[in-house]
Amino acid sequence: MKSINRVPLYMKIQDYIRELIQSENLAAGDRIPTEKELMERFNVSKITVVNALSALAAENMITRIRGKGSFVGFQPEETTEWQEPVIAAVPELEPEIEAENGRIGVILPFIHDFFAIRIITGIQNALRERGYRSLFMLSEGCVNKEKEAIQSMKEFGVKGMLIFPVDDQQYNEEILSMKLGRFPFVLIDRYLPGIETNYIASDGKQGIAMAVEHLWQLGHREIAICSDSPLQTVTVQERLDGYMEALKLKGALINPTHMITGFRLDNVNNSDHPLYRYIRSRLATAYITLNGELGIHIYKMAERAGLRVPEDLSIVTFDDPTSNVEEFSIFTHIKQFEKSMGYKAVVRLLEVIEGQDTKFTKELLEPQLVVCQTSGPNMKR
């Protein structure tokens, strides 16, 4: 199998813009190169440039203004002061119809990757078909902002809510209050242990089992699992449990050093970053990442360490991190059918709103392993 000796073009564009902002000391509001200039510089199509800029905009690295161009985004400093939850503008996804049947509130932690974008697409498609419109708010991973967002949604008069919960150590009492008050809502991707609610997600344990089985068949025995989540969420814990169960079924001993969690991706290009040191040490021959963005970072760290993908190490990610178009994917990944997840969540919520089914349901979508270019046989055997 041939090695992957180049970074995807959209990632090169993103790296170029990040380096430009840093090297030129560009400030918030300063203009960055136009789409046309980037197309000419990198000899790529417009869709590649748009994908790159859209991802940077989702990170708040840049701000895109239709008809005017793209500008350096405003990066607020960390603060302990209370801030209002963010109302997310998603104009390109908003259906051009009147809200015949009312609005549905949607609360997400962030919109910074294709995982969230695909969920939103599924939600919007279902709402458009049924004559509803959406109101999006971002909790930014803060349980207090999530509470405030729920309160605001009620004040706006939404008929029901779709919530991707923060899953903090403490339960959001606003969610408990909605359950007790029979206010319609559906949780997406995460649930609250011990509390029965309507919930839809991909089957994380099954996905991990697929990833482990794939790598095991390729001869990998030192398989690491990585998560950069700041919280030990239910989703993360379930996947860690699934990882250990899958290895036990193979008769393998669990190596705690291969369960890499609790780190941050700050200063990710620093040679002292713990994840980079781990990769450079070659303690593992394969990595499973619990989100797509982390898979990209491991790919780039491996390259910096002089390691080839997939000859020296293999990578399997949850979600496809490289493109919203499957044909352009290079990463072997666990497909979670996010569009279906968002669509089905709307269908379930409207059943509750319309009184068709008042029972609480938990639906797990069956994931799929998509084998691409980042996994290959273990050459160290």
C-alpha positions as CSV (number, residue, x, y, z in Angstrom):
1,M,0.0,0.0,0.0
2,K,1.3,3.4,-0.9
3,S,2.1,5.9,1.9
4,I,0.2,9.1,2.2
5,N,2.8,11.7,1.5
6,R,0.7,14.8,1.3
7,V,-1.6,16.7,3.5
8,P,-5.1,17.3,2.1
9,L,-5.3,20.5,0.1
10,Y,-8.0,22.1,2.3
11,M,-5.8,21.5,5.4
12,K,-2.9,23.2,3.6
13,I,-5.1,26.2,3.0
14,Q,-6.1,26.3,6.7
15,D,-2.5,26.0,7.8
16,Y,-1.5,28.8,5.4
17,I,-4.1,31.1,6.8
18,R,-3.3,30.4,10.4
19,E,0.4,31.0,9.7
20,L,-0.4,34.2,7.8
21,I,-2.4,35.5,10.8
22,Q,0.4,34.8,13.1
23,S,3.4,35.9,11.0
24,E,1.7,39.1,9.8
25,N,0.3,39.8,13.3
26,L,-3.1,40.3,11.7
27,A,-5.7,41.7,14.1
28,A,-9.5,40.9,14.4
29,G,-11.2,42.5,11.4
30,D,-8.2,42.4,9.1
31,R,-8.9,41.0,5.7
32,I,-7.4,37.7,4.6
33,P,-6.9,36.5,1.0
34,T,-10.0,36.2,-1.2
35,E,-11.4,32.9,-2.4
36,K,-10.1,33.6,-5.9
37,E,-6.6,34.4,-4.6
38,L,-6.5,31.1,-2.6
39,M,-7.8,29.2,-5.6
40,E,-5.0,30.6,-7.7
41,R,-2.3,30.2,-5.0
42,F,-3.1,26.5,-4.3
43,N,-4.5,25.6,-7.8
44,V,-7.7,24.2,-6.3
45,S,-11.4,24.4,-7.0
46,K,-13.7,26.8,-5.2
47,I,-15.3,24.0,-3.2
48,T,-12.0,23.1,-1.6
49,V,-11.4,26.7,-0.6
50,V,-15.0,27.1,0.7
51,N,-14.6,23.9,2.8
52,A,-11.3,25.2,4.3
53,L,-12.8,28.7,5.1
54,S,-16.0,27.2,6.5
55,A,-14.1,25.1,9.0
56,L,-12.0,28.1,10.0
57,A,-15.1,30.2,10.5
58,A,-16.6,27.5,12.6
59,E,-13.5,27.7,14.9
60,N,-14.0,31.6,15.0
61,M,-10.6,31.9,13.4
62,I,-12.1,34.0,10.7
63,T,-15.4,35.7,9.9
64,R,-17.0,35.4,6.5
65,I,-19.2,38.2,5.2
66,R,-21.2,37.5,2.1
67,G,-20.2,39.9,-0.7
68,K,-17.3,41.4,1.2
69,G,-14.9,38.6,1.9
70,S,-13.3,36.9,4.9
71,F,-11.7,38.6,7.9
72,V,-9.7,37.6,11.0
73,G,-12.2,36.6,13.6
74,F,-12.6,37.9,17.1
75,Q,-11.0,35.6,19.6
76,P,-12.3,36.4,23.1
77,E,-9.9,35.9,26.0
78,E,-10.8,33.3,28.6
79,T,-12.8,34.8,31.4
80,T,-14.6,33.5,34.4
81,E,-17.4,36.1,34.0
82,W,-20.8,34.9,32.9
83,Q,-21.5,35.3,29.2
84,E,-24.8,34.8,27.3
85,P,-25.2,31.6,25.3
86,V,-24.4,32.2,21.7
87,I,-27.2,32.4,19.1
88,A,-25.8,30.6,16.1
89,A,-26.6,32.0,12.7
90,V,-26.9,29.3,10.1
91,P,-28.4,31.2,7.1
92,E,-27.2,28.9,4.4
93,L,-29.1,26.0,6.0
94,E,-32.2,27.9,7.0
95,P,-35.2,26.8,4.9
96,E,-36.9,29.6,2.9
97,I,-40.4,29.0,4.2
98,E,-42.6,30.7,6.8
99,A,-42.8,29.0,10.2
100,E,-46.2,27.5,9.4
101,N,-46.1,25.2,12.4
102,G,-43.8,27.2,14.7
103,R,-40.2,27.0,15.7
104,I,-38.0,24.2,17.2
105,G,-35.1,25.1,19.4
106,V,-31.8,23.4,18.8
107,I,-29.0,23.6,21.4
108,L,-25.5,22.4,20.6
109,P,-22.2,22.8,22.4
110,F,-20.2,23.9,19.3
111,I,-20.3,24.0,15.6
112,H,-16.7,23.4,14.8
113,D,-16.6,20.2,12.7
114,F,-18.4,18.3,10.0
115,F,-20.0,16.1,12.7
116,A,-22.1,19.0,13.9
117,I,-22.7,20.4,10.4
118,R,-24.1,17.0,9.2
119,I,-26.4,16.8,12.3
120,I,-27.7,20.3,11.5
121,T,-28.3,19.4,7.9
122,G,-30.4,16.4,8.9
123,I,-32.4,18.6,11.4
124,Q,-33.0,21.3,8.8
125,N,-34.1,18.8,6.1
126,A,-36.7,17.3,8.5
127,L,-38.0,20.6,9.7
128,R,-38.3,22.0,6.2
129,E,-40.4,19.0,5.1
130,R,-42.8,19.6,8.0
131,G,-43.2,23.3,7.9
132,Y,-41.2,24.2,11.0
133,R,-38.2,26.5,11.4
134,S,-35.3,26.3,13.8
135,L,-33.7,28.5,16.4
136,F,-30.1,27.6,17.1
137,M,-28.1,28.4,20.3
138,L,-24.7,27.3,21.4
139,S,-23.8,26.3,25.0
140,E,-20.1,26.4,24.3
141,G,-19.7,23.3,26.5
142,C,-20.8,25.2,29.6
143,V,-23.7,23.7,31.6
144,N,-24.8,27.2,32.9
145,K,-25.0,28.5,29.3
146,E,-27.0,25.4,28.4
147,K,-29.5,26.2,31.2
148,E,-29.7,29.8,30.0
149,A,-30.2,28.7,26.4
150,I,-33.1,26.4,27.5
151,Q,-34.7,29.3,29.4
152,S,-34.3,31.6,26.4
153,M,-35.8,29.0,24.0
154,K,-38.9,28.8,26.2
155,E,-39.1,32.6,26.2
156,F,-38.9,32.6,22.4
157,G,-41.9,30.2,22.4
158,V,-40.4,27.2,20.7
159,K,-42.7,24.2,20.6
160,G,-40.0,21.7,21.5
161,M,-36.2,21.3,21.7
162,L,-33.4,19.2,20.3
163,I,-30.5,19.2,22.8
164,F,-26.9,17.9,22.4
165,P,-26.2,18.1,26.1
166,V,-23.0,19.3,27.8
167,D,-23.0,16.2,30.0
168,D,-21.3,17.9,32.9
169,Q,-20.7,16.3,36.3
170,Q,-23.9,17.9,37.5
171,Y,-27.2,17.4,35.8
172,N,-28.9,20.4,34.1
173,E,-31.9,20.9,36.2
174,E,-33.6,22.7,33.3
175,I,-33.6,19.4,31.5
176,L,-35.1,17.7,34.5
177,S,-37.7,20.4,34.8
178,M,-38.7,19.9,31.1
179,K,-39.2,16.2,31.8
180,L,-41.3,16.8,34.8
181,G,-43.3,19.5,33.1
182,R,-43.8,17.3,30.0
183,F,-42.1,19.9,27.7
184,P,-41.2,18.1,24.5
185,F,-37.5,17.5,23.9
186,V,-35.1,14.9,22.5
187,L,-31.4,14.5,23.5
188,I,-28.9,13.9,20.7
189,D,-25.7,11.9,21.0
190,R,-25.6,12.0,24.8
191,Y,-28.0,11.0,27.5
192,L,-28.2,11.6,31.3
193,P,-27.6,8.3,33.2
194,G,-30.4,7.2,35.4
195,I,-32.9,9.6,33.8
196,E,-35.3,8.3,31.2
197,T,-35.7,10.6,28.2
198,N,-36.1,10.5,24.5
199,Y,-32.6,10.0,23.1
200,I,-31.0,9.2,19.8
201,A,-27.3,8.5,19.0
202,S,-25.0,6.2,17.1
203,D,-24.0,3.0,18.9
204,G,-20.5,4.0,20.2
205,K,-19.7,0.6,21.6
206,Q,-20.4,-1.1,18.3
207,G,-18.4,1.5,16.5
208,I,-15.4,0.9,18.8
209,A,-15.7,-2.8,18.3
210,M,-15.6,-2.3,14.5
211,A,-12.5,-0.2,14.8
212,V,-10.6,-2.7,17.1
213,E,-11.6,-5.6,14.9
214,H,-10.4,-3.8,11.7
215,L,-7.0,-3.0,13.3
216,W,-6.7,-6.4,14.8
217,Q,-7.2,-8.1,11.5
218,L,-4.4,-5.9,10.1
219,G,-2.1,-7.3,12.7
220,H,-2.1,-4.4,15.2
221,R,-1.8,-5.4,18.9
222,E,-0.7,-2.1,20.4
223,I,-3.8,-0.1,19.7
224,A,-4.2,3.3,21.5
225,I,-7.5,5.1,22.0
226,C,-7.5,8.9,22.3
227,S,-9.9,11.6,23.5
228,D,-9.3,15.3,24.0
229,S,-12.7,15.9,25.6
230,P,-12.3,18.2,28.6
231,L,-15.1,16.2,30.3
232,Q,-15.4,12.4,30.8
233,T,-18.8,12.4,29.1
234,V,-21.1,9.5,28.9
235,T,-20.2,9.1,25.2
236,V,-16.4,9.0,26.0
237,Q,-16.9,6.6,28.8
238,E,-19.0,4.2,26.8
239,R,-16.4,4.1,24.0
240,L,-13.6,3.5,26.5
241,D,-15.6,0.6,28.0
242,G,-16.3,-0.7,24.5
243,Y,-12.6,-0.5,23.7
244,M,-11.7,-2.6,26.8
245,E,-14.4,-5.1,26.1
246,A,-13.3,-5.6,22.5
247,L,-9.7,-6.2,23.5
248,K,-10.8,-8.6,26.3
249,L,-12.7,-10.6,23.7
250,K,-9.4,-11.0,21.8
251,G,-7.7,-12.3,24.9
252,A,-5.5,-9.2,25.0
253,L,-4.3,-7.5,28.2
254,I,-5.5,-3.9,28.7
255,N,-2.5,-1.5,28.6
256,P,-3.6,1.6,30.6
257,T,-0.9,3.7,28.8
258,H,-2.8,3.2,25.5
259,M,-5.9,4.9,26.9
260,I,-4.8,8.5,26.2
261,T,-7.2,11.1,27.7
262,G,-7.1,14.2,29.8
263,F,-4.9,16.2,27.5
264,R,-5.6,19.5,25.7
265,L,-4.8,20.4,22.1
266,D,-3.3,23.8,23.2
267,N,0.2,24.3,21.8
268,V,-0.4,21.2,19.6
269,N,2.7,22.1,17.5
270,N,4.9,22.1,20.6
271,S,7.4,19.2,20.6
272,D,6.8,18.8,24.4
273,H,3.1,18.1,23.9
274,P,2.3,14.8,25.6
275,L,0.5,13.3,22.7
276,Y,3.3,14.2,20.3
277,R,5.9,12.6,22.7
278,Y,3.7,9.4,22.8
279,I,3.4,9.2,19.1
280,R,7.2,9.8,18.6
281,S,8.0,7.0,21.1
282,R,6.1,4.5,18.8
283,L,4.5,2.8,21.8
284,A,1.4,2.1,19.7
285,T,1.1,1.1,16.0
286,A,-2.5,2.2,15.7
287,Y,-4.7,5.0,17.1
288,I,-8.5,5.2,17.4
289,T,-9.6,8.8,18.0
290,L,-13.0,9.7,19.4
291,N,-13.5,12.6,17.0
292,G,-12.3,13.4,13.6
293,E,-10.4,16.6,14.4
294,L,-8.1,14.7,16.8
295,G,-7.4,12.2,14.0
296,I,-6.1,15.1,11.8
297,H,-3.8,16.2,14.6
298,I,-2.4,12.7,15.1
299,Y,-1.8,12.5,11.4
300,K,0.2,15.8,11.4
301,M,2.1,14.8,14.6
302,A,3.1,11.5,13.0
303,E,4.4,13.4,9.9
304,R,6.4,15.7,12.1
305,A,7.9,12.7,13.9
306,G,9.0,11.2,10.6
307,L,6.4,8.4,10.7
308,R,4.5,7.3,7.7
309,V,0.7,6.7,7.6
310,P,-0.3,3.9,7.3
311,E,3.1,2.1,7.1
312,D,4.4,3.2,10.5
313,L,1.0,3.8,12.2
314,S,-2.6,3.5,11.4
315,I,-5.4,5.9,12.3
316,V,-9.2,5.2,12.6
317,T,-11.4,8.2,13.6
318,F,-14.9,8.5,14.8
319,D,-16.6,10.7,12.1
320,D,-15.0,11.7,8.8
321,P,-12.8,14.8,9.5
322,T,-11.8,15.7,6.0
323,S,-14.8,16.4,3.9
324,N,-18.6,16.8,3.8
325,V,-18.4,14.8,0.6
326,E,-17.5,11.1,1.3
327,E,-15.7,10.6,-2.0
328,F,-13.0,12.9,-0.9
329,S,-12.3,11.2,2.4
330,I,-8.8,9.9,3.2
331,F,-9.4,8.8,6.8
332,T,-10.5,5.3,7.8
333,H,-13.4,6.2,10.0
334,I,-16.5,5.1,11.9
335,K,-19.5,6.6,10.0
336,Q,-22.2,7.6,12.5
337,F,-24.9,8.8,10.0
338,E,-25.2,12.2,11.6
339,K,-27.7,13.4,9.0
340,S,-30.0,10.5,9.9
341,M,-29.4,11.2,13.5
342,G,-30.6,14.8,13.2
343,Y,-33.5,13.8,10.9
344,K,-34.7,11.1,13.2
345,A,-34.4,13.3,16.2
346,V,-36.8,15.8,14.6
347,V,-39.3,13.0,13.6
348,R,-39.3,11.7,17.2
349,L,-39.7,15.2,18.7
350,L,-42.7,16.0,16.4
351,E,-44.3,12.7,17.4
352,V,-44.1,13.9,21.0
353,I,-45.3,17.4,20.2
354,E,-48.3,16.0,18.3
355,G,-49.1,13.5,21.0
356,Q,-48.6,10.4,18.8
357,D,-46.3,8.6,21.3
358,T,-45.7,9.7,24.9
359,K,-43.4,6.8,25.8
360,F,-39.7,7.5,26.2
361,T,-37.5,5.9,23.5
362,K,-33.8,5.3,23.1
363,E,-32.7,4.7,19.5
364,L,-29.1,3.7,18.6
365,L,-28.1,3.9,15.0
366,E,-25.9,1.2,13.7
367,P,-22.5,2.7,12.7
368,Q,-20.4,1.6,9.7
369,L,-16.7,1.2,9.2
370,V,-15.4,3.1,6.1
371,V,-11.9,1.9,5.2
372,C,-9.8,4.5,3.4
373,Q,-6.1,5.4,3.3
374,T,-5.1,5.9,7.0
375,S,-5.1,2.2,8.0
376,G,-2.9,-0.6,6.8
377,P,-1.0,-3.7,7.9
378,N,1.2,-3.6,10.9
379,M,4.7,-3.6,9.4
380,K,6.4,-4.2,12.8
381,R,5.2,-7.8,13.1
